[in-house]
Amino acid sequence: MLIELKDVCYTYGTGTVYEVSALDHINLQIGEGEFIGIIGHTGSGKSTLIQHFNGLLKPTSGQVLFEGKDIWEEDYDLRSLRTHVGLVFQYPENQLFETDVLKDVMFGPKNQGLSEEDCRARAHEALSQVGIPEDLYGASPFDLSGGQKRRVALAGVLAMDPEVLILDEPTAGLDPGGRDELLREIRFLRDKRGITVLLVTHSMEDVAQYAKRLLVIDNGKIAFDGAPKRVFSHYKELEKMGLAAPQITYIMHALKERGLDVDLRATTVEEAKRSILLALSQRASEGR
């Protein structure tokens, strides 16, 4: 197992009047090559959870293991861990700081001790993979568009060749076209590199389209853990948590209530299209 959390609890402001429990006895296993969506209302514990995966936060109690080793044991190399588990924060353009794009992306590999030549090769490959053209390599990252800044920040993490890529709301503030393009690139990278991807998002459509497994965090606990179709079948319970299912889920239930025999498990536009056309075809053949 790549990452494992055993009975992890985390409390902010321990021993003060501001003490707040953010994670409550979390048990979780994450395997190689998974694409996992993480959803939850604001303040549910999502961001606190993902910061435990690479040791940015230390659990108040419990264990966090990477490849079977407790990352908080004495002499564990947390710096090395953070090259294996890359975290791209919400609004990752705030992570940019170098004078040009290429230097910014080379920074991580340099900290890994790679040669200048290897750092440059890693940076070129990562920038190419996220769709940044070479004529921008010498540009200041601060002169780029919002979408380009996101891609450069992502390239900076990819250049370190991580085994796990954690993305905290990577599409926040992007238009629908930019959002879809970025998520398609992330899925392509996951398929090509075989890395594990953890996607934190408020978009139910995004997790329905891209994630193979979905974690729902509610009040510091894992409320649901399973395939998106199965999780979204509990849409009434999700609503009580301040969440929702993809719009397609509601459309399919409405059609079912009106007598059309559609597949209620459909969560994407393509799945809904196929199901609706099949149901209409069956209705026509029955002469209804």
N, C-alpha and C positions, 0 to 999 in steps of 0.2 A: 504494500500500500504506500502511495506516495506521501500523502499528508493524512494524519490522524489526530483528532482531538478527543481526549478522554476526560469526561466529566469536567469540562472547562467552565469556570465562573470568572466573571470580571466585574469589579465594582469601582466606580468613580468616587473619589472623595472619601475613601475608607477612613472611618473614625471621626468624620466631621458631620456637621449638621446637613451638609450637602450630599451625603452618601446616597448613591443611586446604583442599583444593580442593573448592569447592561447586558450581561450574558449569564444564563442560569442553567448550569449543568448540561453543557453542550457535548454531545457525543456524535462524531462525524468521521466518515472515511471518504477520501478522495483518491481515485485511482488514476493511472497514467492515461493520457489521451482523452479524458472526459471534457465535455463542453457543458458547463453547469451555469444555469441562471440563478441569481439570488435576488429575491424581491422581499419587500416589507415596507410598512408605512414609515414615515419619517420618525426617527427615534426608536425604531424597533430593535436596533443592535447590528444592522448589516455592516456598517463601516467599522464598528468595533470588532466584529468577527473577522473580517478580512485582514485587519492589521495584526491579528494573532498568527496568521499563516506564515509571515516572514519575520516574526519577532519584533515588530515595531511596538507591540504591546505585550506585556508579560501577564499571564493569567493570575488572578488573585488566588485561584486554586485549580488543580487539574494539570494535565499534561498536553503539550503540543509536540507531535513527533513528525519528523521529516525523514522518509526512508527508514523508519523504524527507530530513529535516535531522538531522544528528548532534546529539543533545541535549547532548553534552559539548564541543561546539565553543565557543571563546571568545565571550562575549557572548550565548550562547543563554539565553533567559528560562525558567529552570526553574520559577519561580513560576507563570508562565502555563501551562506544560506540565501542572502539577498540577491546574489547573482543567479541562483537557481530558481528563486521565486520572485518574479518581477511584478511590481505593483505600479500601475498607472492611475494616479489620483484623478478625481473629478476636476475638470478644467486643467488638464495636464500641461497646458502652455505655461502655467506658473512654475513648472519644473525646468523650463528653458533658461539658460543663463550665459552661454558662451557667445563669442563674437560672430560666429557664423554657424550655419547648419551642420556642416561636416564635423567641425570641432565638437559641437554639442553631442552628436551621436557617438563620437570617438571617446568621449569622456569615460563612459562605463567600462569599455574594454581596456582602456589605459589603467584604470584602477584594479583590473584583474591581472595586471602585470604583462599584458601582451605587448609585442613589439609594435613600433610605429606602423610598419607595413601591414601587420595582421589587423591592427586597429582600423586602419584605413579600409582594408578589404571587408571587414565586418560591417563598417559603417556604410560602405557603398552597397553591400548586399541588402542591409536592412532598409535603407532609404529606397532602394529599387522595389523592394517587396511591398512597401506602403504607398508607392506611387508618387514619390517626390522626384521630379526630373533633375538631371545633373546641372542644368543652368541655375538651379537654386542652391546648390551646395555651398557656394561662397556668399550667399545672402545672409543678412542678419535674421535670426529666427523671429525677431520681434516685428519684422516688416512683412511677415507672411499673413495670409488669411487665417481665420479661426480654424477652418478645417485642415489647412496645411500645418498649423502649429500642432494640432492633435496628432497628425501623422508623424511629425518629427519627434515628438515626445514618445510616441509608441516605438519608433525606430530606435530611439536611445535605449529602451528596455530590450528590444529584440536583439540588438547588437551584442548584448551580453550572453546571448544564446541560453535563455532560461528554459527550465523544464515546465514551469508553471507561469502563466500570464494572468494577472488579476487586473480587471478593468472596472474602475468605480465610476459609473455613469459616463462612459466615454463619448456618448452622443449628445450630452446635455448642451442645449443652445444651438445645435446644428439644424439646418433645414432638413425636410424629409429625404431629399435626394442625397445630401451629404451623409446623413445618418445611415441610409441603406448601403451606400458605397463603402463606408468605413466598416460596417458590420460584415459585409461580403468579403472584404479584405481580411478581416480577422478570422472568419471561417476558413478562407483559403489558406491562411498561414497555419491554422490549426491542423488542417488536412495535410498540408505539405510537410510540416515539421513534426507532427505528432505530439505537440505540446498540449498540456492541460490548460483549459481556459475557464476562468471564473468571471462571469459577467454580472455586475451589480447594475440594476436598471429599474426605472419606474414604468417602463414600457412593456405591457403584457404582450403586445404584438411582436416585439423584438425577441422575447424569450420563446414565444410560440414558434417563431420562424427559425431560430438558430440553436437554441439549447436542446440538449438531449435529456437533461435532468434538471429539475427545478427544486430549489430550496425556498421555503417560505418562512421568514423569521417574524415572530410576533412576541413582543414583550420579552426579548432576550432568549426565547426558546425556538426550537425548530418545530413549526406547526405542521408542515408537510414536507416530504422529501420523496420525489418520484418523477416519473415521466410527465412532461407538461400536460398532456391530454388527461391523465388521471388527476393531476392536481386541479386543473381548471374545471373538472366535473364537480368540484366542491365550491363552485362560484358563489353560492349563497353564504357559505362560511367565510370565504375570502372577503365578501362585502362587509361582514361584521368586523373584520380586522382593518377596515379602511382601504381595502384593495378591490380589485375587479378582475374579471376575465377579459380576454381579447373581445373586441366588438363582435367578431364572427360568432363567438359562443352565444351571445344574446340573440343574434339574428337567427341562428339555427334553432334555438329553442322556440323563438316566435313562430318560425315556419312550421315546426313540429306541432305547436299548439293549434295551428290553422289546418292541420290535416296532411301536411306534406311529409312523406316518410324519409326524412334526411338523417344523416349521421351526426348525432349530437357531439361526437368526439372531435369533429373538424375544428381546427383552431387557426388555420391559415386560409387566405383567399383562394388558393388553388385547390385545397382540400374541399372547401365549401362549394366551389364551382363544380367540381366533379360530382359531389354528392347531390347537389341540386339538379344538375342535368340528368343524373341517373334516376332520381325520384320523379322528375317530370316525364322522363321516357317511360317509366313503369306505369305512371298514371295514364299516359296516353294509350299505352298498349292494353290497359284494362278498360279503356273507353270511358274514363271518368272526366 
